[in-house]
Every structure is written in C-alpha cells, then in structure tokens.
Amino acid sequence: MDMHIKTTEQPTRPAQRRYPPGDLALWIFILAELSVFAVFFSAYAFTRAQHVELFSTYQATLDCNSALANTLVLITASFFVVRAVAAIQRDRSAETVRWLWLAVLMAGLFLLIKGHEYAHHLAAGVTLSTNTFYMFYLSLTFFHFMHVILGMLVLLVLAVRTRRGHYSAAEHTDIESGASYWHMVDLVWIVLFPLVYVMR
C-alpha cells in the first residue's frame, strides 16, 4: 500500500511592503513637523517681501559655499539611508549597519560645518536681536540643526540595534520609519537652502 506524505510547509514569501513605509504614527509626526516648517517659511517669505533691501544686504553675509556643501552632505546621507533600507530588505544586516554608520558620519559632518558657521556669526556679534533677517536665519537654521541632531541619534540607534540582530527582511519597520524621518530633515534643508541663502 502506497503511502503519500503530505507536507505543510509553505513557500517563503517576501515581507509585504507598506505604503507609506514605516510606522503610521511617525508619519503623523512628520506631517506635523513639516507644517511647523511651512509656517516658518511662509513667515520668512512674507517678512522678506516687506524688507527686501534689508534681507538682501544681510543674506550677502552668509557663507553660501558652506551651505552648498551641507546640501551635498545631506543628500549623500539620504543616499546612504536608502541603501541601508534596501540592504535590510535583502536581509543583509552587516551591509545595513555600514550604510547607517556612513549616514551618521554625514550627519556629523553637517553639524560640524553648520557649527563653524554659527561660531563665525557669534564672533561677529550676531544674535537673534541683531535684526529681523538674522532673527529668522538663526531661528530657522537652528530649528533644523536640532532636527539633524535627532535624526543622527535615530540612525545611530538603528545601526546599533541592527548589529544586535533586531531587524531582518521580515521585520524592519523601525528602519523604514527612521529613514522616513531622515528624508524629512533632508527635504526641509533643500527648501531652506535656496530660500534663505540664495533667493535675492
């Protein structure tokens, strides 16, 4: 009598992609942060329209080369973050950790360059009360600066947790969430850079 053995094993399926990627609560937070920046940018643009000469004069005192360098640094960091997400989706944890560490280094470089800018302004006696332009410039860029610090810490924690085996191709929601937050930080700077440094 023939015996047929039936197996209950199912073919392995790739993890289902979610849209938007990451945690929904994080996206609500991102939208709230973008709304705050939008209000800041609108207030800046409105005030600048009332004081074009003042803003143009003091915009000329900013270091556009440093700002451009920082733009390239943030874009590079975002590329590294994209590569990290792609790596974990293929279950390559070690590669994910390397990409995340590279993104952390880029974030640190941004802070270093921007900190040098702040030191220059501080040495020149520039404060929030110097004039309307510097009030907006310091407020906007420092608010963004703090977001870069938070994003850097998030990427650092993700790198450490990935190395400890907390994420895989089947479950990496935290990495997608962290990546989404970092891209928000990058996007804000891409708007801030031409608005504050370039537009005349």
Order of alpha helices (4+ residues) and beta strands (2+ residues): alpha-alpha-alpha-alpha-alpha-alpha
